[in-house]
Amino acid sequence: MQIENEAITEVETKAKAAKEAARRLATVGAAAKNAALHAMADALSERCDELLEANARDIGAARNRGLTPHLIERLTLNPKRIDAMREGLAQVATLPDPIGEIVGGWRRPNGLQINKMRVPLGVIGIIYESRPNVTVDAAALCLKSGNAVVLRGGSEAIHSNVALTNVIAQAAAGQGIPAGAIALIETTDRAAARHLMTLNQYVDCLIPRGGASLIETVVKNATVPVIETGTGNCHIYVDANADAEMATRIMMNAKCSRPSVCNAAETLLVHADVAEAFLSVALAELHRAGVEVRGCPETRGKAGEVPVAAATEEDYFTEFNALTLAVKVVRSLDEAIAHINHYGTRHSEAIVTQDYAAAQRFCDEVDAAAVYVNASTRFTDGFEFGFGAEIGISNQKLHARGPMGLEELTTIKYVVRGDGQVR
């Protein structure tokens, strides 16, 4: 009970400080925020060894606990990934500041001038799992959009997250950013996360990032408004008129380049007209890459000497986050679209085709945050979209959808100017 009370006290203290910081941060100009972001980037480079040492402690603990390889891969930092975080900070600094932007305006017949202006959400709480880069990405986007952030990462990444937060928060404070604007809940007690979900008096918005169980827990238990960042059961559909070489390249990238992330492909759909020729090559490529394939009866019948397990109904619903791929042969574009809309998670879906009409129907009828024609689903990412970084990828329809950049972390204030009008 004492540990739980201490966890609750830490959360309330940091959330309250964030609320005060948010009021001040909302008026900080773009130049000061950009200077802080550059200082944060420089600090990551200067203190890289310290960050890698902290991450090594987490990796060692994860291996001792028997975490799966894909979870350890998500948890791992290396110089390349730290440099990517640094580059993300620098790119966010180059983006236009959304705060104060007038996104619409009109004058009423009575002379009132009504303007819609972008303003920060306020205090954003982020509850996330094993990817330490979320700490930096979230802090960068919240800072640039004038929001304070309260971070609560997973226990498996605690040493990495503490080190990262210390580095960037100190650098930001050195540039005049209010104390408390970037805060990490350091206790690993689950009571901390539960309490953060109910702090409506301090927290304006909550964003969970992680697996389906984490997101479901937050949605069910939070009283603070939640923006869901979705699980990614993503599909590649190879149409009857696909370029086979292109389709193979896209499939291999979407499945194998980083299988543990939410924009990796989990299911391959192949039109029956090209299934025999395409699968004879594709399944061999997947097998050489170490991918476990689970296929429908027709897929298994065309597999030759490549081992293909029988796919279950559950496999088509599953986000594997590993080198596992479900495969199904479909008879038509209609069947492919119906399969995706039934089994998918409305994240990222791709068609490979040279048929413009088929591509257009796919874009119009597939219900997803991002739809691709002749490109890998792996591009659903804030950095790849030019946002510098992302706070998460939303697959809901309110208040934001897809990679959430700066604009998605703002809301609207109506500013109305008059000269004495009364109603």
Secondary structure by P-SEA (a helix, b strand, c coil): caaaaaaaaaaaaaaaaaaaaaaaaaaccaaaaaaaaaaaaaaaaaaaaaaaaaaaaaaaaaaaacccaaaaaaacccaaaaaaaaaaaaaaaaccccccccccccccccbbbbbbbbbbccbbbbbbccccaaaaaaaaaaaaabbbbbbbbcccaaaaaaaaaaaaaaaaaaaccccccccccccccaaaaaaaacccccccbbbbbccaaaaaaaaaccccbbbbbcccbbbbbbccccaaaaaaaaaaaaccccccccccccbbbbbccaaaaaaacaaaaaaaaccbbbbcaaaaaacccccccccccccccccccccbbbbbbbccaaaaaaaaaacccccbbbbbcccaaaaaaaaacccccccccccccccccccccccccccbbbcccccccccccccccbbbbbbbbbccccc
